[in-house]
Amino acid sequence: MNDKTTHFGFKEVAAEDKEKLVGKVFTSVASKYDLMNDLMSGGVHRLWKRHFVATSGIHEGDLVLDLAGGTGDIAKLLMPQVGKKGKVIIGDINQAMLDVGQDRMIDAGFFGRFECVQMNAEALPFEDSSIDAITMAFGLRNVTNKLQALKEMHRVLKPGGKTLVLEFSKVNNRVLKQLYNFYSFKLLPEIGHIVAKDRDSYQYLVESIEQHPDQETLQAMFEQAGLEMCGYENLSGGIVAIHKGYKL
């Protein structure tokens, strides 16, 4: 792989094509995305997300950018944190996902307290030092240039602001890893085929998890992007990890 190519699951593709390919995946699964997350994780993703938000340190009145926020599940959890004086901007590259999120947020009674904006994480449409906090759950692994996205997050954060990323990571127990790999590669694509009628998209999602940087590598990328006081917390034996970094 060189600067002109990147991973799309286990395939090597032109870097300029990945955005379009990922877009097709999430357009395909948008309507059943949350159902599939429940089936894929046994519902545990909801606990991971609640812990992610509960430990975020986001305050009342904050302006929060929730990247890859698509279906609005993280934004809904953030609303009590930011309160009526705060605001959540849901950013996603995929309009079909944003449409689901917008409907969900309006139905939940948050009209006027959030905004949905289609955007690319590698070129955020915000001024320097304008955002209090950035959250991103299960989206960074789909970004073509992860380091560029992290640099953009650093750029738009206010001094004292933070970036928080919840993402699949590397399991640190050999037995758990064997079970996890069997479930991921043998069962999940079949579940995708049965429930969403889309085996290929879920095969990609599994492969994208395997290709994602491990905990230490991603922390180094946070630091390379200019973020400081970086660290991570493993959840469920490292199946997922929460990464944090601050702009000082």
Secondary structure, 3 states (H helix, E strand, C coil): CCCCEEEECCEEEEHHHHHHHHHHHHHHHHHHHHHHHHHHHCCHHHHHHHHHHHCCCCCCCCEEEEECCCCCHHHHHHHHHHCCCCEEEEEECCHHHHHHHHHHHHHCCCCCCEEEEECCCCCCCCCCCCEEEEEEECCHHHCCCHHHHHHHHHHHEEEEEEEEEEEECCCCCHHHHHHHHHHHHHHHHHHHHHHCCCHHHHHHHHHHHHHCCCHHHHHHHHHHCCCEEEEEEEEHHHCEEEEEEECC
